[in-house]
Amino acid sequence: MGPFPLEEVRRQLAAGTLLPTDLAWTEGAAGWAPLSSLPGVASGIPVPPPPLSPVTPAPVTGPQQTSGAAITSLVFGILSILFFLPFVGSIVAVICGHVARSGIRKSGGRLTGDGMALSGLIMGYVSLGLIALLVPILAGIAVPVFAEVQLKGKETKSLSQGKQIVTACKLYAIDHQGAYPKNLDELVPDYVPNRSLFVCPLSPTLPLGYDYFGGKDQDPSDRVVLMSKFIDRHGKRIVVFSDSSAAVRVPPRNLPAGP
């Protein structure tokens, strides 16, 4: 390009159209050379500003403080180990421990208490480990107890139903010359609303969960009228007598003949 007068070269250097490294030739020169080396051109080359020195942040000054999360982690870790708060305490200790250690690392030395946070974390995790070991043991104890409670509830309901059935038989006897019905179906619907009363809670899959032996209203009070078909592990059944009393017991050997 060119030729350009000296002032034009300076203007384009200032504008950035030409660079100091661009090669140029002027009359009398031995060859091509960078613009910055030609006489009279250097004064037109803009001087770059000095590099900015890196800014070093001022150190944080001030009194150190103990992390509140670290204190909380330590307190709940101790409580979890002592089983005052076995599950909740261990969870709080673990969460606060992690939060405290993270905050301490980011505080630039303003927060302390990393040791307390670490101790709370360790105790929280140990407590969780103990809980994981104890849960199966406690479950093994609770399941049989729960099953026994359920059985007792069903026995109580079966006793009540048995008494209601024998009471209905006594009402039937009043209307039938003192004789109990030949079978329990004769009680429906005048003395028993429906057959659901005959389903024993101890054996709910059987439509008739009781053995019925019949009788009369003049029978001895200890005569067995009704007995559940369900037998527990001790050989006991729900036994209902002629006086409408009932008990969970081993059936007598001399059972009356059925109707």
C-alpha positions as CSV (number, residue, x, y, z in Angstrom):
1,M,0.0,0.0,0.0
2,G,1.1,3.6,-0.4
3,P,3.1,5.5,-0.8
4,F,2.0,7.5,2.3
5,P,3.4,10.7,3.6
6,L,4.9,10.5,7.1
7,E,1.9,12.3,8.7
8,E,-0.5,9.8,7.2
9,V,1.6,6.9,8.5
10,R,1.5,8.3,12.0
11,R,-2.3,8.9,11.8
12,Q,-2.9,5.3,10.7
13,L,-0.6,4.0,13.4
14,A,-2.6,6.0,16.0
15,A,-5.9,4.7,14.6
16,G,-4.6,1.1,14.5
17,T,-4.9,0.7,10.8
18,L,-1.2,0.2,10.6
19,L,0.9,-1.7,13.2
20,P,4.4,-1.0,14.3
21,T,5.4,-4.4,13.1
22,D,4.2,-3.8,9.6
23,L,7.1,-3.7,7.1
24,A,7.7,-0.5,5.2
25,W,10.3,1.0,2.8
26,T,11.3,4.6,2.4
27,E,13.6,6.2,-0.2
28,G,17.2,5.6,0.4
29,A,16.5,2.5,2.7
30,A,18.5,-0.7,2.0
31,G,15.3,-2.8,2.3
32,W,12.0,-3.4,4.1
33,A,11.9,-2.8,7.8
34,P,9.3,-2.5,10.6
35,L,7.6,0.8,10.8
36,S,8.8,1.2,14.4
37,S,12.4,1.2,13.2
38,L,12.0,4.0,10.6
39,P,13.2,7.5,11.6
40,G,10.4,9.9,12.4
41,V,7.7,7.2,12.7
42,A,8.4,6.1,16.3
43,S,6.9,9.4,17.7
44,G,3.5,8.4,16.2
45,I,3.3,5.0,17.8
46,P,1.0,5.0,20.8
47,V,2.6,4.0,24.1
48,P,0.7,1.1,25.8
49,P,-0.4,1.8,29.4
50,P,1.7,0.1,32.1
51,P,0.3,-3.3,33.2
52,L,-1.9,-3.2,36.2
53,S,-0.4,-4.8,39.3
54,P,-2.4,-7.6,40.7
55,V,-4.6,-6.6,43.7
56,T,-3.9,-8.7,46.7
57,P,-7.0,-8.9,49.0
58,A,-6.4,-7.5,52.4
59,P,-6.3,-10.2,55.1
60,V,-9.5,-10.6,57.1
61,T,-8.9,-9.3,60.6
62,G,-11.1,-9.5,63.6
63,P,-11.8,-11.8,66.6
64,Q,-12.3,-15.5,65.9
65,Q,-15.7,-17.1,66.7
66,T,-16.7,-20.7,67.4
67,S,-19.1,-22.1,64.9
68,G,-22.6,-22.5,66.3
69,A,-23.2,-25.5,64.0
70,A,-20.1,-27.2,65.4
71,I,-21.4,-26.8,69.0
72,T,-24.8,-28.1,68.0
73,S,-23.2,-31.1,66.3
74,L,-21.2,-31.9,69.4
75,V,-24.1,-31.6,71.8
76,F,-26.5,-33.8,69.7
77,G,-23.7,-36.3,69.1
78,I,-23.3,-36.7,72.8
79,L,-27.0,-37.1,73.3
80,S,-27.2,-39.6,70.5
81,I,-24.5,-41.8,72.1
82,L,-26.2,-41.6,75.5
83,F,-29.5,-42.7,73.8
84,F,-31.4,-39.7,75.0
85,L,-32.2,-38.9,71.4
86,P,-30.9,-42.0,69.5
87,F,-32.2,-41.3,66.0
88,V,-33.1,-37.6,65.9
89,G,-29.9,-36.6,67.7
90,S,-27.6,-38.6,65.4
91,I,-29.2,-37.0,62.3
92,V,-28.9,-33.5,63.7
93,A,-25.3,-34.2,64.7
94,V,-24.3,-35.4,61.3
95,I,-26.0,-32.6,59.4
96,C,-24.7,-29.8,61.6
97,G,-21.2,-31.4,61.6
98,H,-21.0,-31.3,57.8
99,V,-22.4,-27.7,57.7
100,A,-20.0,-26.5,60.4
101,R,-16.9,-28.0,58.7
102,S,-17.8,-26.5,55.4
103,G,-18.4,-23.1,56.9
104,I,-15.2,-23.2,58.8
105,R,-13.2,-23.9,55.7
106,K,-14.8,-21.0,53.8
107,S,-14.5,-18.5,56.7
108,G,-10.8,-17.7,56.1
109,G,-10.0,-18.3,59.8
110,R,-12.8,-16.3,61.3
111,L,-14.6,-19.4,62.5
112,T,-13.2,-22.2,64.7
113,G,-14.6,-25.4,66.1
114,D,-13.5,-28.0,63.5
115,G,-12.6,-30.4,66.2
116,M,-16.0,-30.2,67.8
117,A,-17.7,-30.6,64.5
118,L,-15.6,-33.7,63.7
119,S,-16.4,-35.2,67.1
120,G,-20.1,-34.6,66.6
121,L,-19.9,-36.2,63.2
122,I,-18.2,-39.3,64.6
123,M,-20.6,-39.8,67.4
124,G,-23.6,-39.2,65.1
125,Y,-22.4,-41.8,62.6
126,V,-21.6,-44.3,65.5
127,S,-25.1,-43.8,66.8
128,L,-26.6,-44.4,63.4
129,G,-24.6,-47.6,63.2
130,L,-25.8,-48.8,66.6
131,I,-29.4,-48.1,65.5
132,A,-28.9,-50.2,62.3
133,L,-27.7,-53.1,64.5
134,L,-30.5,-52.8,67.1
135,V,-33.4,-52.4,64.7
136,P,-33.4,-56.1,63.6
137,I,-33.1,-57.2,67.2
138,L,-36.0,-55.0,68.3
139,A,-38.1,-56.1,65.4
140,G,-37.5,-59.7,66.3
141,I,-38.8,-59.0,69.8
142,A,-41.7,-56.8,68.7
143,V,-43.2,-59.1,66.1
144,P,-44.0,-62.0,68.4
145,V,-45.4,-59.5,71.0
146,F,-47.6,-57.9,68.3
147,A,-48.8,-61.3,67.2
148,E,-49.7,-62.2,70.7
149,V,-51.6,-58.9,71.2
150,Q,-53.5,-59.6,67.9
151,L,-54.4,-63.1,69.1
152,K,-55.7,-61.8,72.4
153,G,-57.9,-59.3,70.6
154,K,-59.4,-62.0,68.4
155,E,-59.9,-64.2,71.5
156,T,-61.8,-61.5,73.2
157,K,-64.1,-60.9,70.2
158,S,-64.6,-64.7,69.8
159,L,-65.6,-65.0,73.5
160,S,-68.1,-62.2,73.0
161,Q,-69.6,-63.7,69.9
162,G,-69.8,-67.1,71.6
163,K,-71.8,-65.6,74.5
164,Q,-74.2,-63.9,72.1
165,I,-74.8,-67.2,70.2
166,V,-75.6,-69.1,73.4
167,T,-77.8,-66.2,74.6
168,A,-79.7,-66.5,71.3
169,C,-80.1,-70.2,71.9
170,K,-81.6,-69.6,75.3
171,L,-84.1,-67.1,73.8
172,Y,-84.9,-69.7,71.1
173,A,-85.5,-72.3,73.9
174,I,-88.1,-70.0,75.5
175,D,-90.2,-70.2,72.3
176,H,-89.6,-73.9,71.7
177,Q,-90.4,-75.8,74.9
178,G,-87.0,-75.3,76.4
179,A,-85.0,-76.9,73.6
180,Y,-82.1,-75.3,71.9
181,P,-82.1,-75.2,68.0
182,K,-80.9,-78.3,66.2
183,N,-78.4,-76.2,64.3
184,L,-77.3,-72.5,64.5
185,D,-79.0,-71.7,61.2
186,E,-82.3,-71.9,62.9
187,L,-81.4,-68.8,64.9
188,V,-81.4,-66.7,61.7
189,P,-83.1,-64.2,61.4
190,D,-85.4,-64.2,64.4
191,Y,-82.7,-64.5,67.1
192,V,-79.6,-63.6,65.1
193,P,-79.7,-61.0,62.3
194,N,-77.4,-62.9,60.0
195,R,-74.8,-65.6,59.8
196,S,-71.8,-63.3,60.3
197,L,-72.0,-63.9,64.0
198,F,-71.1,-67.6,63.3
199,V,-67.7,-66.6,61.8
200,C,-65.1,-66.9,64.5
201,P,-62.5,-64.1,64.4
202,L,-59.8,-66.8,65.2
203,S,-60.7,-68.7,62.0
204,P,-62.2,-66.0,59.7
205,T,-62.1,-68.2,56.6
206,L,-64.6,-70.7,57.9
207,P,-68.3,-69.8,57.4
208,L,-69.0,-71.6,60.7
209,G,-66.2,-71.2,63.1
210,Y,-67.8,-72.9,66.1
211,D,-68.7,-76.5,67.0
212,Y,-72.3,-76.5,68.4
213,F,-73.5,-79.2,70.8
214,G,-77.1,-78.1,71.4
215,G,-78.9,-78.6,74.7
216,K,-81.8,-77.4,76.8
217,D,-82.4,-74.5,79.1
218,Q,-82.5,-76.9,82.0
219,D,-79.0,-78.3,81.4
220,P,-76.3,-77.8,84.1
221,S,-74.5,-74.5,83.9
222,D,-71.2,-76.2,83.1
223,R,-72.5,-78.1,80.1
224,V,-70.5,-77.1,76.9
225,V,-72.8,-75.6,74.3
226,L,-70.4,-74.0,71.9
227,M,-66.7,-74.4,71.2
228,S,-64.4,-72.7,68.7
229,K,-62.9,-74.8,66.0
230,F,-59.6,-72.9,66.3
231,I,-57.1,-74.4,68.7
232,D,-54.1,-72.3,69.9
233,R,-50.6,-73.7,70.4
234,H,-51.4,-74.6,74.0
235,G,-54.4,-76.8,72.9
236,K,-56.9,-74.2,74.1
237,R,-60.2,-73.2,72.5
238,I,-63.0,-70.8,73.1
239,V,-65.5,-72.7,75.2
240,V,-69.0,-71.4,76.0
241,F,-71.2,-73.1,78.7
242,S,-74.9,-73.3,79.2
243,D,-75.1,-70.4,81.5
244,S,-73.6,-68.2,78.8
245,S,-70.2,-67.9,80.5
246,A,-67.1,-68.4,78.3
247,A,-63.4,-69.1,78.7
248,V,-60.3,-69.9,76.8
249,R,-59.3,-73.3,78.0
250,V,-58.5,-76.9,77.1
251,P,-61.9,-78.5,76.2
252,P,-63.2,-81.1,78.7
253,R,-62.8,-84.8,77.6
254,N,-66.5,-85.6,78.2
255,L,-68.0,-83.3,75.5
256,P,-71.7,-83.7,75.0
257,A,-73.0,-85.3,71.8
258,G,-74.0,-82.9,69.1
259,P,-77.6,-82.2,68.2
